[in-house]
Amino acid sequence: VQLQAYGGGFVQAGGFLRLSCAATGRVAHVSHMGWYRQVPGKERELVASVTSGDKTTYAESVKGRFSISRDAARNSATLQMNSLKPEDTAVYYCNAEVITMPYESHDLWGRGTLVTVSS
């Protein structure tokens, strides 16, 4: 079981990007899925997450601009990032708690994807 991340890239300030993440393999259930980001010299921080009950959490800095949604059938989640700012520039990482059968919980990280927002 692994996470596959898609999206990212380069955009001018005010633009938008979309990140997607999917859990693949013998997935029985995804408890939660989210995106973190990290810039050099700083700790990785939560950007947004969504639970299997559709409860969402956002960092204060992205509220009103980013939106996370999940597709339970595809074991995936999408982060829509609008009104991007230069300070959103970072490497973004997908994270998920994935349950496989027989019952085993996996805390998984996807490969980072670079988001660059120019001023």
MARDRENSE-181201 format. One record per residue: residue in one letter; x, y, z of N, C-alpha, C in turn; residue number from 0. Coordinates in nm, 3 decimals. Example, Ala and Ser with C-alpha at 12.3 -4.5 7.8 and 13.67 -1.06 7.14 Angstrom:
<sites>
site resn: A	nu: 1.319	nv: -0.569	nw: 0.780	cau: 1.230	cav: -0.450	caw: 0.780	cu: 1.320	cv: -0.330	cw: 0.780	resi: 0
site resn: S	nu: 1.285	nv: -0.225	nw: 0.708	cau: 1.367	cav: -0.106	caw: 0.714	cu: 1.290	cv: 0.003	cw: 0.787	resi: 1
</sites>
This chain:
<sites>
site resn: V	nu: 0.085	nv: -0.118	nw: 0.000	cau: 0.000	cav: 0.000	caw: 0.000	cu: 0.089	cv: 0.123	cw: 0.000	resi: 0
site resn: Q	nu: 0.050	nv: 0.220	nw: -0.081	cau: 0.131	cav: 0.342	caw: -0.090	cu: 0.043	cv: 0.459	cw: -0.130	resi: 1
site resn: L	nu: 0.099	nv: 0.579	nw: -0.117	cau: 0.029	cav: 0.699	caw: -0.159	cu: 0.093	cv: 0.752	cw: -0.287	resi: 2
site resn: Q	nu: 0.009	nv: 0.789	nw: -0.380	cau: 0.057	cav: 0.850	caw: -0.503	cu: 0.002	cv: 0.992	cw: -0.511	resi: 3
site resn: A	nu: 0.093	nv: 1.085	nw: -0.528	cau: 0.055	cav: 1.226	caw: -0.530	cu: 0.071	cv: 1.282	cw: -0.671	resi: 4
site resn: Y	nu: -0.020	nv: 1.375	nw: -0.705	cau: -0.018	cav: 1.436	caw: -0.837	cu: -0.039	cv: 1.587	cw: -0.822	resi: 5
site resn: G	nu: 0.010	nv: 1.659	nw: -0.917	cau: -0.013	cav: 1.802	caw: -0.920	cu: 0.109	cv: 1.881	cw: -0.880	resi: 6
site resn: G	nu: 0.087	nv: 2.004	nw: -0.841	cau: 0.197	cav: 2.094	caw: -0.809	cu: 0.245	cv: 2.165	cw: -0.933	resi: 7
site resn: G	nu: 0.352	nv: 2.242	nw: -0.917	cau: 0.408	cav: 2.314	caw: -1.030	cu: 0.432	cv: 2.459	cw: -0.999	resi: 8
site resn: F	nu: 0.434	nv: 2.539	nw: -1.104	cau: 0.468	cav: 2.680	caw: -1.094	cu: 0.348	cv: 2.764	cw: -1.133	resi: 9
site resn: V	nu: 0.321	nv: 2.868	nw: -1.056	cau: 0.208	cav: 2.955	caw: -1.086	cu: 0.238	cv: 3.095	cw: -1.035	resi: 10
site resn: Q	nu: 0.177	nv: 3.194	nw: -1.098	cau: 0.194	cav: 3.330	caw: -1.049	cu: 0.099	cv: 3.356	cw: -0.933	resi: 11
site resn: A	nu: 0.134	nv: 3.452	nw: -0.853	cau: 0.050	cav: 3.489	caw: -0.739	cu: -0.092	cv: 3.521	cw: -0.788	resi: 12
site resn: G	nu: -0.188	nv: 3.471	nw: -0.710	cau: -0.328	cav: 3.488	caw: -0.748	cu: -0.382	cv: 3.372	cw: -0.829	resi: 13
site resn: G	nu: -0.295	nv: 3.286	nw: -0.875	cau: -0.336	cav: 3.172	caw: -0.955	cu: -0.382	cv: 3.055	cw: -0.869	resi: 14
site resn: F	nu: -0.402	nv: 2.942	nw: -0.935	cau: -0.450	cav: 2.824	caw: -0.864	cu: -0.377	cv: 2.699	cw: -0.911	resi: 15
site resn: L	nu: -0.375	nv: 2.603	nw: -0.824	cau: -0.321	cav: 2.470	caw: -0.853	cu: -0.405	cv: 2.367	cw: -0.780	resi: 16
site resn: R	nu: -0.395	nv: 2.245	nw: -0.825	cau: -0.467	cav: 2.136	caw: -0.762	cu: -0.371	cv: 2.022	cw: -0.734	resi: 17
site resn: L	nu: -0.379	nv: 1.969	nw: -0.613	cau: -0.300	cav: 1.853	caw: -0.573	cu: -0.395	cv: 1.737	cw: -0.547	resi: 18
site resn: S	nu: -0.356	nv: 1.621	nw: -0.593	cau: -0.436	cav: 1.501	caw: -0.569	cu: -0.349	cv: 1.394	cw: -0.506	resi: 19
site resn: C	nu: -0.413	nv: 1.310	nw: -0.429	cau: -0.341	cav: 1.202	caw: -0.361	cu: -0.433	cv: 1.081	cw: -0.359	resi: 20
site resn: A	nu: -0.376	nv: 0.965	nw: -0.386	cau: -0.455	cav: 0.842	caw: -0.387	cu: -0.380	cv: 0.731	cw: -0.317	resi: 21
site resn: A	nu: -0.451	nv: 0.657	nw: -0.237	cau: -0.395	cav: 0.539	caw: -0.172	cu: -0.419	cv: 0.420	cw: -0.263	resi: 22
site resn: T	nu: -0.312	nv: 0.347	nw: -0.293	cau: -0.324	cav: 0.232	caw: -0.382	cu: -0.275	cv: 0.106	cw: -0.313	resi: 23
site resn: G	nu: -0.321	nv: -0.007	nw: -0.362	cau: -0.285	cav: -0.134	caw: -0.301	cu: -0.406	cv: -0.194	cw: -0.233	resi: 24
site resn: R	nu: -0.382	nv: -0.279	nw: -0.133	cau: -0.491	cav: -0.350	caw: -0.066	cu: -0.551	cv: -0.261	cw: 0.044	resi: 25
site resn: V	nu: -0.618	nv: -0.156	nw: -0.001	cau: -0.675	cav: -0.058	caw: 0.091	cu: -0.815	cv: -0.101	cw: 0.132	resi: 26
site resn: A	nu: -0.838	nv: -0.112	nw: 0.262	cau: -0.971	cav: -0.143	caw: 0.313	cu: -1.045	cv: -0.014	cw: 0.349	resi: 27
site resn: H	nu: -0.970	nv: 0.083	nw: 0.402	cau: -1.034	cav: 0.205	caw: 0.450	cu: -0.927	cv: 0.313	cw: 0.466	resi: 28
site resn: V	nu: -0.966	nv: 0.437	nw: 0.437	cau: -0.878	cav: 0.551	caw: 0.461	cu: -0.940	cv: 0.633	cw: 0.573	resi: 29
site resn: S	nu: -0.876	nv: 0.639	nw: 0.687	cau: -0.932	cav: 0.710	caw: 0.803	cu: -0.926	cv: 0.860	cw: 0.784	resi: 30
site resn: H	nu: -0.815	nv: 0.907	nw: 0.737	cau: -0.802	cav: 1.049	caw: 0.707	cu: -0.692	cv: 1.067	cw: 0.605	resi: 31
site resn: M	nu: -0.698	nv: 1.178	nw: 0.535	cau: -0.599	cav: 1.210	caw: 0.433	cu: -0.578	cv: 1.361	cw: 0.434	resi: 32
site resn: G	nu: -0.456	nv: 1.401	nw: 0.416	cau: -0.430	cav: 1.544	caw: 0.418	cu: -0.301	cv: 1.581	cw: 0.349	resi: 33
site resn: W	nu: -0.277	nv: 1.710	nw: 0.351	cau: -0.157	cav: 1.765	caw: 0.290	cu: -0.080	cv: 1.848	cw: 0.392	resi: 34
site resn: Y	nu: 0.049	nv: 1.827	nw: 0.394	cau: 0.141	cav: 1.906	caw: 0.473	cu: 0.235	cv: 1.978	cw: 0.377	resi: 35
site resn: R	nu: 0.303	nv: 2.079	nw: 0.427	cau: 0.403	cav: 2.145	caw: 0.345	cu: 0.524	cv: 2.181	cw: 0.429	resi: 36
site resn: Q	nu: 0.636	nv: 2.195	nw: 0.359	cau: 0.760	cav: 2.224	caw: 0.430	cu: 0.849	cv: 2.312	cw: 0.343	resi: 37
site resn: V	nu: 0.908	nv: 2.410	nw: 0.406	cau: 1.008	cav: 2.495	caw: 0.340	cu: 1.141	cv: 2.472	cw: 0.412	resi: 38
site resn: P	nu: 1.250	nv: 2.494	nw: 0.345	cau: 1.381	cav: 2.469	caw: 0.407	cu: 1.397	cv: 2.545	cw: 0.537	resi: 39
site resn: G	nu: 1.445	nv: 2.475	nw: 0.639	cau: 1.470	cav: 2.537	caw: 0.767	cu: 1.350	cv: 2.545	cw: 0.859	resi: 40
site resn: K	nu: 1.235	nv: 2.499	nw: 0.812	cau: 1.115	cav: 2.502	caw: 0.895	cu: 1.056	cv: 2.364	cw: 0.908	resi: 41
site resn: E	nu: 0.974	nv: 2.348	nw: 1.013	cau: 0.910	cav: 2.219	caw: 1.033	cu: 0.796	cv: 2.200	cw: 0.933	resi: 42
site resn: R	nu: 0.766	nv: 2.075	nw: 0.908	cau: 0.653	cav: 2.043	caw: 0.823	cu: 0.524	cv: 2.084	cw: 0.895	resi: 43
site resn: E	nu: 0.435	nv: 2.149	nw: 0.823	cau: 0.311	cav: 2.195	caw: 0.884	cu: 0.189	cv: 2.142	cw: 0.809	resi: 44
site resn: L	nu: 0.083	nv: 2.123	nw: 0.885	cau: -0.042	cav: 2.078	caw: 0.826	cu: -0.103	cv: 2.191	cw: 0.744	resi: 45
site resn: V	nu: -0.145	nv: 2.158	nw: 0.622	cau: -0.216	cav: 2.255	caw: 0.538	cu: -0.366	cv: 2.230	cw: 0.547	resi: 46
site resn: A	nu: -0.405	nv: 2.106	nw: 0.523	cau: -0.547	cav: 2.071	caw: 0.526	cu: -0.560	cv: 1.920	cw: 0.537	resi: 47
site resn: S	nu: -0.668	nv: 1.877	nw: 0.600	cau: -0.694	cav: 1.734	caw: 0.610	cu: -0.844	cv: 1.710	cw: 0.609	resi: 48
site resn: V	nu: -0.880	nv: 1.587	nw: 0.575	cau: -1.021	cav: 1.547	caw: 0.574	cu: -1.031	cv: 1.406	cw: 0.628	resi: 49
site resn: T	nu: -1.130	nv: 1.383	nw: 0.712	cau: -1.151	cav: 1.251	caw: 0.770	cu: -1.251	cv: 1.172	cw: 0.687	resi: 50
site resn: S	nu: -1.266	nv: 1.046	nw: 0.723	cau: -1.363	cav: 0.962	caw: 0.654	cu: -1.505	cv: 1.009	cw: 0.679	resi: 51
site resn: G	nu: -1.523	nv: 1.089	nw: 0.784	cau: -1.654	cav: 1.148	caw: 0.811	cu: -1.669	cv: 1.286	cw: 0.751	resi: 52
site resn: D	nu: -1.574	nv: 1.324	nw: 0.664	cau: -1.576	cav: 1.452	caw: 0.594	cu: -1.554	cv: 1.572	cw: 0.685	resi: 53
site resn: K	nu: -1.492	nv: 1.549	nw: 0.798	cau: -1.453	cav: 1.662	caw: 0.881	cu: -1.323	cv: 1.718	cw: 0.826	resi: 54
site resn: T	nu: -1.321	nv: 1.848	nw: 0.801	cau: -1.203	cav: 1.912	caw: 0.744	cu: -1.133	cv: 2.001	cw: 0.845	resi: 55
site resn: T	nu: -1.004	nv: 2.012	nw: 0.828	cau: -0.920	cav: 2.099	caw: 0.910	cu: -0.828	cv: 2.177	cw: 0.817	resi: 56
site resn: Y	nu: -0.812	nv: 2.306	nw: 0.846	cau: -0.727	cav: 2.390	caw: 0.763	cu: -0.633	cv: 2.471	cw: 0.850	resi: 57
site resn: A	nu: -0.514	nv: 2.497	nw: 0.797	cau: -0.426	cav: 2.593	caw: 0.860	cu: -0.488	cv: 2.731	cw: 0.846	resi: 58
site resn: E	nu: -0.468	nv: 2.816	nw: 0.947	cau: -0.526	cav: 2.950	caw: 0.942	cu: -0.484	cv: 3.025	cw: 0.816	resi: 59
site resn: S	nu: -0.363	nv: 3.003	nw: 0.774	cau: -0.307	cav: 3.079	caw: 0.662	cu: -0.372	cv: 3.045	cw: 0.527	resi: 60
site resn: V	nu: -0.445	nv: 2.932	nw: 0.522	cau: -0.504	cav: 2.893	caw: 0.393	cu: -0.656	cv: 2.894	cw: 0.395	resi: 61
site resn: K	nu: -0.715	nv: 2.922	nw: 0.511	cau: -0.861	cav: 2.923	caw: 0.520	cu: -0.919	cv: 3.025	cw: 0.422	resi: 62
site resn: G	nu: -1.023	nv: 2.981	nw: 0.352	cau: -1.087	cav: 3.067	caw: 0.254	cu: -1.022	cv: 3.063	cw: 0.117	resi: 63
site resn: R	nu: -0.903	nv: 3.003	nw: 0.110	cau: -0.835	cav: 2.995	caw: -0.021	cu: -0.819	cv: 2.851	cw: -0.068	resi: 64
site resn: F	nu: -0.797	nv: 2.760	nw: 0.024	cau: -0.777	cav: 2.619	caw: -0.009	cu: -0.901	cv: 2.539	cw: 0.030	resi: 65
site resn: S	nu: -0.924	nv: 2.433	nw: -0.044	cau: -1.037	cav: 2.345	caw: -0.014	cu: -0.995	cv: 2.201	cw: -0.038	resi: 66
site resn: I	nu: -1.021	nv: 2.117	nw: 0.061	cau: -0.988	cav: 1.976	caw: 0.047	cu: -1.116	cv: 1.895	cw: 0.038	resi: 67
site resn: S	nu: -1.114	nv: 1.796	nw: -0.047	cau: -1.229	cav: 1.707	caw: -0.061	cu: -1.177	cv: 1.565	cw: -0.082	resi: 68
site resn: R	nu: -1.262	nv: 1.470	nw: -0.052	cau: -1.220	cav: 1.332	caw: -0.067	cu: -1.314	cv: 1.256	cw: -0.159	resi: 69
site resn: D	nu: -1.263	nv: 1.150	nw: -0.217	cau: -1.341	cav: 1.057	caw: -0.298	cu: -1.322	cv: 0.920	cw: -0.234	resi: 70
site resn: A	nu: -1.418	nv: 0.878	nw: -0.155	cau: -1.405	cav: 0.753	caw: -0.081	cu: -1.391	cv: 0.633	cw: -0.175	resi: 71
site resn: A	nu: -1.460	nv: 0.636	nw: -0.286	cau: -1.457	cav: 0.522	caw: -0.379	cu: -1.319	cv: 0.504	cw: -0.440	resi: 72
site resn: R	nu: -1.246	nv: 0.614	nw: -0.455	cau: -1.113	cav: 0.609	caw: -0.514	cu: -1.002	cv: 0.619	cw: -0.410	resi: 73
site resn: N	nu: -1.041	nv: 0.621	nw: -0.281	cau: -0.941	cav: 0.633	caw: -0.174	cu: -0.847	cv: 0.751	cw: -0.202	resi: 74
site resn: S	nu: -0.906	nv: 0.862	nw: -0.237	cau: -0.824	cav: 0.976	caw: -0.278	cu: -0.877	cv: 1.105	cw: -0.217	resi: 75
site resn: A	nu: -0.794	nv: 1.206	nw: -0.226	cau: -0.834	cav: 1.339	caw: -0.181	cu: -0.770	cv: 1.442	cw: -0.274	resi: 76
site resn: T	nu: -0.837	nv: 1.554	nw: -0.286	cau: -0.789	cav: 1.662	caw: -0.373	cu: -0.782	cv: 1.791	cw: -0.293	resi: 77
site resn: L	nu: -0.673	nv: 1.862	nw: -0.312	cau: -0.656	cav: 1.993	caw: -0.248	cu: -0.659	cv: 2.098	cw: -0.359	resi: 78
site resn: Q	nu: -0.764	nv: 2.177	nw: -0.358	cau: -0.777	cav: 2.287	caw: -0.452	cu: -0.718	cv: 2.412	cw: -0.386	resi: 79
site resn: M	nu: -0.618	nv: 2.469	nw: -0.450	cau: -0.549	cav: 2.585	caw: -0.393	cu: -0.574	cv: 2.706	cw: -0.481	resi: 80
site resn: N	nu: -0.649	nv: 2.800	nw: -0.430	cau: -0.682	cav: 2.922	caw: -0.504	cu: -0.613	cv: 3.042	cw: -0.440	resi: 81
site resn: S	nu: -0.610	nv: 3.151	nw: -0.516	cau: -0.552	cav: 3.277	caw: -0.467	cu: -0.415	cv: 3.252	cw: -0.405	resi: 82
site resn: L	nu: -0.334	nv: 3.180	nw: -0.475	cau: -0.204	cav: 3.142	caw: -0.420	cu: -0.115	cv: 3.263	cw: -0.397	resi: 83
site resn: K	nu: -0.036	nv: 3.253	nw: -0.292	cau: 0.056	cav: 3.360	caw: -0.253	cu: 0.200	cv: 3.307	cw: -0.257	resi: 84
site resn: P	nu: 0.297	nv: 3.396	nw: -0.272	cau: 0.436	cav: 3.349	caw: -0.270	cu: 0.470	cv: 3.270	cw: -0.144	resi: 85
site resn: E	nu: 0.408	nv: 3.304	nw: -0.031	cau: 0.437	cav: 3.231	caw: 0.092	cu: 0.379	cv: 3.091	cw: 0.094	resi: 86
site resn: D	nu: 0.301	nv: 3.056	nw: -0.007	cau: 0.254	cav: 2.917	caw: -0.019	cu: 0.359	cv: 2.828	cw: -0.086	resi: 87
site resn: T	nu: 0.465	nv: 2.888	nw: -0.133	cau: 0.572	cav: 2.811	caw: -0.196	cu: 0.631	cv: 2.713	cw: -0.096	resi: 88
site resn: A	nu: 0.634	nv: 2.586	nw: -0.132	cau: 0.683	cav: 2.483	caw: -0.042	cu: 0.679	cv: 2.349	cw: -0.114	resi: 89
site resn: V	nu: 0.736	nv: 2.250	nw: -0.050	cau: 0.716	cav: 2.111	caw: -0.094	cu: 0.596	cv: 2.058	cw: -0.018	resi: 90
site resn: Y	nu: 0.500	nv: 2.009	nw: -0.089	cau: 0.376	cav: 1.959	caw: -0.031	cu: 0.380	cv: 1.806	cw: -0.026	resi: 91
site resn: Y	nu: 0.339	nv: 1.753	nw: 0.089	cau: 0.339	cav: 1.609	caw: 0.111	cu: 0.199	cv: 1.561	cw: 0.146	resi: 92
site resn: C	nu: 0.159	nv: 1.453	nw: 0.081	cau: 0.033	cav: 1.389	caw: 0.116	cu: 0.057	cv: 1.293	cw: 0.232	resi: 93
site resn: N	nu: -0.039	nv: 1.288	nw: 0.322	cau: -0.033	cav: 1.197	caw: 0.437	cu: -0.168	cv: 1.130	cw: 0.454	resi: 94
site resn: A	nu: -0.168	nv: 1.005	nw: 0.492	cau: -0.295	cav: 0.936	caw: 0.514	cu: -0.277	cv: 0.822	cw: 0.613	resi: 95
site resn: E	nu: -0.383	nv: 0.795	nw: 0.685	cau: -0.389	cav: 0.674	caw: 0.767	cu: -0.474	cv: 0.575	cw: 0.689	resi: 96
site resn: V	nu: -0.410	nv: 0.467	nw: 0.651	cau: -0.475	cav: 0.367	caw: 0.566	cu: -0.486	cv: 0.236	cw: 0.641	resi: 97
site resn: I	nu: -0.603	nv: 0.178	nw: 0.634	cau: -0.628	cav: 0.049	caw: 0.699	cu: -0.628	cv: -0.060	cw: 0.593	resi: 98
site resn: T	nu: -0.550	nv: -0.165	nw: 0.619	cau: -0.551	cav: -0.281	caw: 0.530	cu: -0.604	cv: -0.401	cw: 0.610	resi: 99
site resn: M	nu: -0.644	nv: -0.505	nw: 0.539	cau: -0.697	cav: -0.625	caw: 0.604	cu: -0.601	cv: -0.742	cw: 0.584	resi: 100
site resn: P	nu: -0.576	nv: -0.829	nw: 0.685	cau: -0.635	cav: -0.820	caw: 0.819	cu: -0.594	cv: -0.690	cw: 0.887	resi: 101
site resn: Y	nu: -0.670	nv: -0.647	nw: 0.985	cau: -0.659	cav: -0.510	caw: 1.034	cu: -0.516	cv: -0.470	cw: 1.064	resi: 102
site resn: E	nu: -0.472	nv: -0.367	nw: 0.991	cau: -0.341	cav: -0.306	caw: 1.018	cu: -0.350	cv: -0.162	cw: 0.974	resi: 103
site resn: S	nu: -0.301	nv: -0.072	nw: 1.059	cau: -0.305	cav: 0.070	caw: 1.031	cu: -0.169	cv: 0.115	cw: 0.980	resi: 104
site resn: H	nu: -0.171	nv: 0.196	nw: 0.875	cau: -0.047	cav: 0.244	caw: 0.816	cu: -0.052	cv: 0.396	cw: 0.811	resi: 105
site resn: D	nu: 0.049	nv: 0.460	nw: 0.865	cau: 0.064	cav: 0.606	caw: 0.853	cu: 0.158	cv: 0.630	cw: 0.735	resi: 106
site resn: L	nu: 0.102	nv: 0.673	nw: 0.623	cau: 0.177	cav: 0.680	caw: 0.499	cu: 0.205	cv: 0.824	cw: 0.456	resi: 107
site resn: W	nu: 0.317	nv: 0.841	nw: 0.391	cau: 0.354	cav: 0.969	caw: 0.331	cu: 0.382	cv: 0.949	cw: 0.182	resi: 108
site resn: G	nu: 0.333	nv: 1.040	nw: 0.104	cau: 0.364	cav: 1.038	caw: -0.038	cu: 0.492	cv: 1.115	cw: -0.066	resi: 109
site resn: R	nu: 0.539	nv: 1.104	nw: -0.188	cau: 0.654	cav: 1.182	caw: -0.230	cu: 0.614	cv: 1.329	cw: -0.236	resi: 110
site resn: G	nu: 0.704	nv: 1.413	nw: -0.198	cau: 0.675	cav: 1.555	caw: -0.199	cu: 0.661	cv: 1.608	cw: -0.341	resi: 111
site resn: T	nu: 0.577	nv: 1.709	nw: -0.353	cau: 0.560	cav: 1.776	caw: -0.481	cu: 0.580	cv: 1.925	cw: -0.460	resi: 112
site resn: L	nu: 0.659	nv: 1.986	nw: -0.546	cau: 0.695	cav: 2.126	caw: -0.527	cu: 0.587	cv: 2.218	cw: -0.584	resi: 113
site resn: V	nu: 0.547	nv: 2.314	nw: -0.502	cau: 0.458	cav: 2.422	caw: -0.545	cu: 0.537	cv: 2.551	cw: -0.536	resi: 114
site resn: T	nu: 0.547	nv: 2.622	nw: -0.647	cau: 0.619	cav: 2.748	caw: -0.651	cu: 0.525	cv: 2.858	cw: -0.697	resi: 115
site resn: V	nu: 0.513	nv: 2.962	nw: -0.615	cau: 0.426	cav: 3.075	caw: -0.648	cu: 0.514	cv: 3.197	cw: -0.661	resi: 116
site resn: S	nu: 0.514	nv: 3.255	nw: -0.779	cau: 0.597	cav: 3.373	caw: -0.802	cu: 0.518	cv: 3.500	cw: -0.774	resi: 117
site resn: S	nu: 0.590	nv: 3.601	nw: -0.731	cau: 0.525	cav: 3.728	caw: -0.698	cu: 0.511	cv: 3.817	cw: -0.820	resi: 118
</sites>
